[in-house]
Amino acid sequence: MPIVPGTKFGPYEIQSLLGAGGMGEVYRARDTVLKRDVAIKVLPAQWSSNPDRLRRFEVEAQAAAALNHPNIVSIYRVGEHEGAPYIVTELLHGESLRDRLHRGAMRVRDVLDAGADMSRAIAAAHHAGVIHRDLKPENIFLTKDGRVKILDFGLAMLTPSLAKNESKTVTLSEKTEPGHVMGTVGYIAPEQVRGQPADSRSDIFSVGVILYEMLTGGRAFRKPTSAETMTAILNEEPAPISQIVPSVPPGLQRTVARCLAKDPEKRFQHASDLAFALEAFSDPTTSPAIPTQQPFRLRWPWVAAALAILGIVAVLTVWWNLVPAVPVVESITQLTDDGEQKLTGQLGALLATDGSRIYFEEGPTGSMRLAQVSVSGGRTGFIDSPRGELLQGISSDGSALLVLLALLDNNVTLPLWSIPIPAGEPRRLSDWDATCATYFPDGRLLVIKGSGLYIADKDGSNPRPLTTLDQRAWLPSISPDGKRIVVTVFASGKTGLTEITVDGSIPPRFLGKDMFRGTWSYDGKYLIYGTSSLQGSDLWALPMHTGWFHRATKPIRPTNGALWFMGSLSSRDGSSCLPSATSRTANWFTSI
C-alpha cells in the first residue's frame, strides 16, 4: 500500500513527504492524540525484508532512543505499519548544514557556536556508548531558533556504555567487520578508510572535517574520485585554513588541525574537550583581535591596462592561426568479456565514470545489475543496489550514482534514487518520478518528464520548470560549464538532437535528425553523437562553438561502422572520449 496523505500509522496521520533521510523516507505527520506535528521515517517495504538494512534501521532507532540531549533529534516512538518499520521523531524547522554551506563559508562566531553544540551532542552519545560513524553536513541540522541537531544514527556502532550508571548502558553491540568501510567518503577518519574499528576519536576527526568546511566553504578532502579522496585522507594534509581565510584565529586553526590528525592518539581524546576548546574561543575576552588588511592599490593602472590589451591581442593572434584539432580514433581496447549483456545506451541506461572506474548495467533481460569495471579493463564488479535500476549519471565529486528505480513494470516515469559509492545506503531523492535525469556540474539535478525539463536542488527538492519541448525528450547531456543541455528527441518514429540554454537566452535549437545520444566532450568543444545504419552505429563529433570568434566546421566521423556504438562519455582528465561499442556481450571503449 503506497504511503499517501491520510495514511495512518497508529495515532499518526501522514500529511506530506519531506524527503529521504538515510535509508528511509521521511514524512510530515500529525499526532492525533497529542495534537502536534511530528516526522516519521519509514523503511520502504521492498527493503524491510533485507536483514542488513532492517538491522541498521533498528540500530538507528535504538541509538537515538538511548540518547537524551537537546542537540540530538528526539525519538517519540518506534513501530511497524503493514510490514514497514518506522520511527517517529520531533519535527525540525530550519535547514541542513549542507544546505547552509551551499551559500559559502560561515562566520567564525556561527562556526564556534555550532561546533560547540555538535561536540557536546557527540560527547553525550559517546558517554552512552554510541559512536555515530557517519557525521557529515547532511546529518547536521540547523534549526530556525539557532540550535544544532544531530541526525541519522543508521551507521552508529553501539558499544558498552562509558557511563558509570549502568542502567543507561546500550546492550546491543554492533561491531564493524574487519576491512569493511563504514561512513561517507570525505568525512571518515583514516582508521575507517582502512576498515579498522572506529571509536570516539573517529567521530572527532569527522567533526574536524565539518569545522574545516564551515570555516573555508570547501571540503578538506575532495579529489576527482572516491579512491583518490580516501588516499588523501590517509596521506595528505588539507590546505591550511590561513591560506583560504586569513581572518580565522590561529588558535582555532590549530584546534581544527588537531581534530584532523592522522594518528587518533594525537587528536582530542574526548569530544567534551573539543567543546570546551571551542567555547573558550567564543569568549570575547580570549578571542584575539583580527588585524585590518589594507586594500591593494595598483600604482600604474595605465601600464597594467596596456599590458592586458597586448596580451589579449597576442592570444587572439595565436588562436586564429591554430588549426583546430580533429578527433581521431587512436585505439580500441576491450574492457569486459564476461558473457553478460550490456544495457549501455538502451532504454535510458547510461554510462558513468569517476575517472578510475566505469559504471554501467549488465545481465539478462529483466535481471540487470549495476556493474563497474576499471578504465584499464579487468574483472567486472557489482554495486549493492535495489534491482531494476537504470543508471542516469554520477555526481561531479564521484561520490554517488543517480538511478531510476523501476519498482513497477511498464512505468513511463520512475522514482529517482541516489546510490553512494563505494559504499553507503541508497536513498530516494524527494518524491520525483522521472523519465530520465542527470547531474549538473554543481550537483543540481536536471529531471525530464515526457517533454518537460525541470531543475531541482541536489536532494531533489524545490523543482522549477526549465522548458517544455514539442517532442518527448530523452538521454540528457549537460555541457561542462552547466550552461547548455542537449537531449535526444523523438517525433514520427525519428530521432534527433535539440540544444537548450539553461538561462533561456536562446530558444531551443534543433541540431538535426537521425542523431541520438549526444554527449559533450570534457572541454565542451564537441558533441559526440550516434547515427544508426543496418551495419552498425557510427559516432560523429559536432563542433559546438560559442561567442563571436569561431569558424564554421562540419561534423567529423571518427568511426566507420566496425562496431555498434551504444553510448559514450568523456574521460575525467579531458584527454579522450570513451564511447561504448558492443558485439554481442563484449564491450569496448575507443579513445578519441
Residue pairs with C-beta under 8 A, 6 or more apart in sequence:
1 7
1 82
3 14
3 17
3 25
3 27
3 42
4 14
5 14
5 15
5 16
6 13
6 14
7 13
7 14
7 81
8 14
9 29
9 40
9 79
9 81
9 86
9 88
10 77
10 79
10 81
11 31
11 32
11 33
12 29
12 30
12 31
12 32
12 38
12 40
12 88
13 29
13 30
13 32
14 27
14 28
14 29
14 40
15 27
15 28
15 29
15 30
15 37
16 27
16 28
17 25
17 26
17 27
17 28
17 430
17 431
18 26
18 27
18 28
18 39
19 25
19 26
19 429
19 430
19 431
19 459
19 460
19 461
20 26
20 418
20 427
20 428
20 429
20 430
20 459
20 460
21 41
21 151
21 152
21 427
22 41
22 60
22 151
22 152
22 154
22 425
22 427
23 43
23 47
23 53
23 56
23 57
23 154
23 425
23 426
23 427
24 41
24 42
24 43
24 44
24 57
24 86
24 87
25 41
25 42
25 44
25 428
26 39
26 40
26 41
26 42
27 39
27 40
27 41
27 42
28 37
28 38
28 39
28 40
28 91
29 37
29 38
29 39
29 40
29 88
30 36
30 37
30 38
31 37
31 38
31 76
37 91
38 76
38 88
38 89
38 90
38 91
39 88
39 89
39 90
39 91
39 92
40 86
40 87
40 88
40 89
41 86
41 87
41 89
42 81
42 84
42 85
42 86
43 53
43 54
43 57
43 84
43 85
43 86
44 84
44 428
45 82
45 83
45 84
46 386
46 407
47 53
47 54
47 386
48 54
48 57
48 83
48 84
48 85
53 425
54 85
56 154
56 155
56 425
57 85
57 87
57 154
58 85
59 153
59 154
59 156
59 158
59 172
59 174
60 87
60 152
60 153
60 154
60 156
61 75
61 78
61 85
61 87
62 158
62 170
62 172
63 125
63 130
63 153
63 156
63 158
63 170
64 72
64 73
64 75
64 87
64 89
64 153
65 75
65 78
66 128
66 129
66 130
66 158
66 168
66 170
67 124
67 125
67 128
67 130
68 74
69 120
69 121
69 124
69 125
70 147
71 117
71 118
71 120
71 121
71 124
71 147
71 148
71 149
71 150
72 121
72 124
72 125
72 149
72 150
73 89
73 90
73 92
73 141
73 149
73 150
73 151
74 89
74 90
75 87
75 88
75 89
76 88
76 89
76 90
77 87
77 88
78 85
78 86
78 87
78 88
79 85
79 86
79 88
80 86
92 141
92 143
92 149
93 143
93 144
94 141
94 142
94 143
94 144
95 141
95 142
96 137
96 138
96 139
96 140
96 141
96 142
97 114
97 137
97 138
97 140
97 141
97 142
97 210
97 214
98 136
98 137
98 138
98 140
98 458
100 106
100 137
100 142
101 137
101 213
101 214
101 217
102 458
104 217
105 214
105 215
105 216
105 217
105 245
106 114
106 214
106 215
108 215
108 247
108 248
108 249
108 252
109 282
110 214
111 211
111 214
111 215
112 252
112 278
112 279
112 281
112 282
113 146
113 282
114 140
114 142
114 148
114 214
115 207
115 210
115 211
115 214
115 274
115 278
116 275
116 278
116 279
116 282
117 147
117 148
118 135
118 140
118 148
118 150
118 207
118 210
119 207
119 271
119 272
119 274
119 275
119 278
120 271
120 272
120 275
121 148
121 150
122 132
122 135
122 150
122 200
122 203
122 204
122 207
122 271
123 270
123 271
123 272
123 275
125 131
125 132
125 150
125 203
126 162
126 200
126 203
126 270
126 271
127 161
127 162
127 163
128 161
128 162
128 163
128 168
128 169
128 170
129 158
129 159
129 160
129 161
129 162
129 163
129 169
129 170
130 153
130 156
130 157
130 158
130 159
130 170
131 156
131 157
131 158
131 159
131 198
131 199
131 200
131 202
131 203
132 139
132 150
132 153
132 155
132 156
132 203
132 206
133 155
133 156
133 157
133 182
133 183
133 188
133 192
133 198
133 202
133 203
134 152
134 154
134 155
134 156
134 182
134 183
134 184
134 187
134 206
135 150
135 187
135 203
135 206
135 207
135 210
136 184
136 186
136 187
136 206
136 210
137 210
137 213
138 152
138 184
139 150
139 151
139 152
140 148
140 149
140 150
140 151
140 210
141 148
141 149
141 150
141 151
142 148
142 149
143 149
154 425
155 182
155 183
156 174
157 174
157 175
157 176
157 198
158 170
158 172
158 173
158 174
159 170
159 173
160 169
160 170
160 173
161 168
161 169
161 170
163 169
175 197
176 182
176 195
176 197
176 198
177 195
178 195
178 196
179 195
180 195
181 188
181 192
181 193
181 195
181 422
181 423
182 188
182 192
182 198
182 423
183 192
183 198
183 206
184 399
184 420
184 424
185 226
185 229
185 230
185 399
185 420
185 422
186 209
186 219
186 220
186 221
186 222
186 229
186 233
186 397
186 399
187 206
187 209
187 210
188 202
188 205
188 206
188 233
189 198
189 201
189 202
189 205
189 206
189 233
189 264
190 205
190 233
190 234
190 262
191 197
191 198
191 202
191 264
192 198
192 202
193 230
193 233
193 234
194 234
199 264
200 269
200 270
200 271
201 264
201 267
201 268
201 269
202 264
203 271
204 259
204 267
204 268
204 271
204 274
205 259
205 260
205 261
205 264
205 267
207 259
207 271
207 274
208 220
208 256
208 257
208 258
208 259
208 260
208 267
209 219
209 220
209 221
209 259
209 260
211 255
211 256
211 259
212 219
212 220
212 238
212 241
212 256
212 260
213 219
213 220
215 241
215 245
215 248
215 252
215 256
216 241
216 244
216 245
217 244
218 244
220 238
220 260
221 229
221 232
221 233
221 236
221 238
222 229
222 397
223 229
223 231
223 232
224 354
224 355
224 397
224 398
224 572
225 354
225 355
225 356
225 357
225 398
225 572
226 354
226 398
226 399
226 421
226 422
227 356
227 422
228 355
228 356
229 397
229 398
234 262
237 260
238 260
240 253
241 248
241 253
241 256
242 248
242 250
242 253
246 293
247 290
249 281
249 287
249 288
249 290
250 288
251 281
251 288
252 278
252 281
255 274
255 277
255 278
255 281
258 266
258 267
258 268
259 267
259 268
259 274
260 267
261 267
268 274
268 277
280 286
281 287
298 304
316 549
319 549
320 549
324 543
324 551
324 553
326 556
327 526
327 541
327 556
327 558
327 577
327 592
328 558
328 592
329 558
329 559
329 590
329 591
329 592
330 576
330 591
330 592
331 590
331 591
332 563
332 581
332 588
332 589
332 590
333 377
333 588
333 589
333 590
333 591
334 377
334 586
334 587
334 588
335 358
335 373
335 374
335 375
335 376
335 377
335 378
335 587
335 588
335 589
336 342
336 362
336 373
336 377
336 380
336 586
336 587
337 585
337 586
338 362
338 379
338 380
338 585
339 585
340 362
340 363
340 364
340 371
340 380
340 585
341 362
341 363
341 364
341 365
341 585
342 360
342 361
342 362
342 566
342 580
342 582
342 585
342 587
343 349
343 360
343 361
343 362
343 368
343 390
344 350
344 351
344 360
344 361
344 566
344 567
344 580
344 582
344 587
345 351
345 517
345 530
345 565
345 566
345 567
345 580
346 566
347 390
348 390
348 392
348 404
348 435
348 436
348 474
348 475
349 360
349 361
349 368
349 390
349 391
350 391
350 392
350 393
350 438
350 475
350 567
350 569
351 358
351 359
351 360
351 391
351 567
351 568
351 569
351 578
351 580
352 358
352 359
352 360
352 391
352 393
352 394
352 401
352 569
353 359
353 375
353 394
353 569
353 571
353 572
353 578
354 394
354 398
354 421
354 572
355 375
355 398
355 571
355 572
355 573
356 374
356 375
357 372
357 373
357 374
357 375
358 372
358 373
358 374
358 375
358 569
358 578
358 589
359 370
359 371
359 372
359 383
359 391
359 394
359 401
359 421
360 371
360 372
360 373
360 391
360 580
360 587
361 368
361 369
361 370
361 371
361 389
361 390
361 391
362 368
362 369
362 371
362 380
363 369
363 371
367 387
368 387
368 388
368 389
369 382
369 383
369 387
370 382
370 383
370 385
370 389
370 391
370 401
370 403
370 419
371 380
371 381
371 382
371 383
372 380
372 381
372 382
372 383
373 379
373 380
373 381
375 571
375 578
375 589
383 401
383 419
383 421
384 423
385 401
385 403
385 419
385 426
386 405
386 417
386 426
388 405
388 406
388 407
389 403
389 404
389 405
389 406
389 417
389 419
390 403
390 404
390 406
390 414
390 436
391 401
391 402
391 403
392 401
392 402
392 403
392 404
392 416
392 436
392 437
392 438
393 401
393 402
393 437
393 438
393 439
394 400
394 401
394 402
394 421
394 439
395 401
395 402
395 439
395 443
396 439
396 441
396 442
396 443
398 421
399 420
399 421
400 418
400 419
400 420
400 421
400 424
401 418
401 419
401 421
402 416
402 417
402 418
402 419
402 437
402 438
402 439
402 445
403 416
403 417
403 418
403 419
404 414
404 415
404 416
404 417
404 434
404 436
404 437
405 414
405 415
405 416
405 417
405 428
406 414
407 414
407 415
411 433
412 435
412 450
413 433
413 434
413 435
413 449
413 450
414 433
414 434
414 435
415 428
415 432
415 433
416 428
416 429
416 430
416 432
416 433
416 434
416 437
416 445
416 447
416 460
417 426
417 427
417 428
417 429
418 426
418 427
418 428
418 429
419 426
420 426
428 460
429 445
429 456
429 459
429 460
430 456
430 459
430 460
430 461
430 463
431 460
432 447
432 456
432 460
432 463
433 449
434 447
434 448
434 449
435 448
435 449
435 450
435 472
435 473
435 474
436 448
436 473
436 474
436 475
436 476
437 445
437 446
437 447
437 448
437 476
438 445
438 446
438 476
438 477
438 478
439 445
439 446
439 478
440 446
440 455
440 478
440 482
441 478
441 480
441 481
441 482
442 482
443 458
444 455
444 456
444 457
444 458
445 455
445 456
445 457
445 458
445 460
446 453
446 454
446 455
446 466
446 476
446 478
446 485
447 453
447 454
447 455
447 456
447 460
447 463
448 454
448 473
448 474
448 476
448 487
450 472
450 473
451 468
451 469
451 470
451 471
451 472
451 473
452 465
452 467
452 468
452 469
453 465
453 466
453 467
453 468
453 469
453 473
453 476
453 485
453 487
453 500
454 463
454 464
454 465
454 466
455 463
455 464
455 466
455 502
456 462
456 463
456 464
466 500
466 502
466 504
467 500
467 504
467 508
469 487
469 489
469 498
469 508
470 491
471 489
471 490
471 491
471 496
471 498
472 489
472 490
472 491
473 487
473 488
473 489
473 498
474 487
474 488
474 489
474 490
475 487
475 488
475 516
475 517
475 518
476 485
476 486
476 487
477 485
477 486
477 487
477 518
477 519
477 520
477 527
478 484
478 485
478 520
479 485
479 486
479 520
479 524
479 544
480 520
480 522
480 523
480 524
481 524
482 502
483 501
483 502
483 503
484 499
484 500
484 501
484 502
484 544
485 499
485 500
485 501
485 502
486 497
486 498
486 499
486 500
486 511
486 518
486 520
486 527
487 497
487 498
487 500
487 518
488 495
488 496
488 497
488 515
488 516
488 517
488 518
489 495
489 496
489 497
489 498
489 510
494 513
494 514
495 513
495 514
495 515
495 516
496 510
496 511
496 512
496 513
496 514
496 515
496 516
497 510
497 511
497 512
497 515
497 516
497 518
497 527
497 529
498 508
498 509
498 510
498 511
499 508
499 509
499 511
500 508
500 509
511 518
511 527
511 542
514 531
514 532
515 529
515 530
515 531
515 540
516 529
516 530
516 531
516 532
517 529
517 530
517 567
517 568
518 527
518 528
518 529
518 542
519 527
519 528
519 529
519 567
519 568
519 569
519 570
519 577
520 526
520 527
520 528
520 544
520 570
521 527
521 528
521 541
521 570
521 574
521 577
522 570
522 571
522 572
522 573
522 574
522 577
523 574
524 544
525 543
525 544
525 545
526 541
526 542
526 543
526 544
526 577
527 541
527 542
527 544
528 539
528 540
528 541
528 542
528 568
528 570
528 577
528 579
528 592
529 539
529 540
529 542
530 537
530 538
530 539
530 540
530 565
530 566
530 567
530 568
531 537
531 538
531 540
533 561
535 561
536 561
536 562
536 563
536 564
536 565
537 561
537 564
537 565
537 566
538 557
538 559
538 560
538 561
538 565
539 557
539 558
539 559
539 565
539 568
539 579
539 590
539 592
540 555
540 556
540 557
540 558
541 555
541 556
541 557
541 558
541 577
541 592
542 555
542 556
543 553
543 555
545 551
545 553
558 590
558 592
559 565
559 579
559 590
563 581
563 582
563 583
563 588
564 581
564 582
564 583
565 579
565 580
565 581
565 582
565 590
566 580
566 581
566 582
567 579
567 580
568 577
568 578
568 579
568 580
569 577
569 578
569 579
570 576
570 577
570 578
571 577
571 578
576 591
576 592
577 590
577 591
577 592
578 589
578 590
578 591
579 589
579 590
579 592
580 587
580 588
580 589
581 587
581 588
581 589
581 590
582 588
